[in-house]
């Protein structure tokens, strides 16, 4: 059998013909410059940007765990309805920061939907002297919807124009 048609074997298994092996060896040994997107500095910058985007969501999740699973003895006395406002705001922040972190909307919504149910079930079953309330779940879902709408408005063209209008300094208008 001619040498050009023989394949190399590794432990009795044919790996590749000599031409493929030569091309592969050239690719491994050649020093080709990396594109700008793949330098160590660029990779570190991307990691930093992603971590800045994800950090608010992680903070909101940790805050929600602390608030939702705090024993009744640690919960401050507040007027009736404050609990619902906190649930609404907490899930609005979770939804908005999750979308800001560029999590996929459908899995995020499903996850927060289930988290609302699970948190109420756990409040009733854990020894933290908290109770299960269906209205808390409904309030959580309303907060989820509000946070999603808030993010949609903030990232829309109209929301960006209004934000720019309110963030403009008086010195900018005079010039």
Steps between C-alpha positions, in 0.01 A plus 500: 500500500649842407593731788267777384188285534585335830333630812666526834369292780485559869460183701382322188239763409548703180532866592557691175686483173842664464361808322255578782771442758734740321237776481412450867866510603553824305205662675630398840851627438427823311504820698203697373411829664174500692223735392445806721190346656700209642784674682528449873410864566188481283388181671551653844305810394210284380496306827497829694210639294298180538562495874383863527184406311429192712593646840170688556300182429713291737463769767121507449478120530703500823290786638180313414619189681577705811168687491274209410648248743567722801332365817196692618698617804741687268227669294437858617147602592345695212156619392269255328581466129869574530566129448325515161696809394824323588400186306400709198818708504725202561370304201499812280868549582573130442336512155661830395850406615468152350415653163779756547738206553380377159344183629254353256153645574288184488721285729542799734123554520436129557771485766366805686144372462601174669719681756193698613309178566798322658575791732147497640499122540837515677383782725219275618712185542826636644514567876512878453145570622385642164174418321393405149299773324360464150477878469878523549546273198265716292688810614831336405366426152379858463847620598651264243276651231578856612876437500480352151299799374739741671796339327319501165422870537853588615660325204254641244587801287240716675632405843856584394388843371314580821790384713737720300262795542488464879870431536601804296680761709390865493846594366437279196178686413667843518776404260 
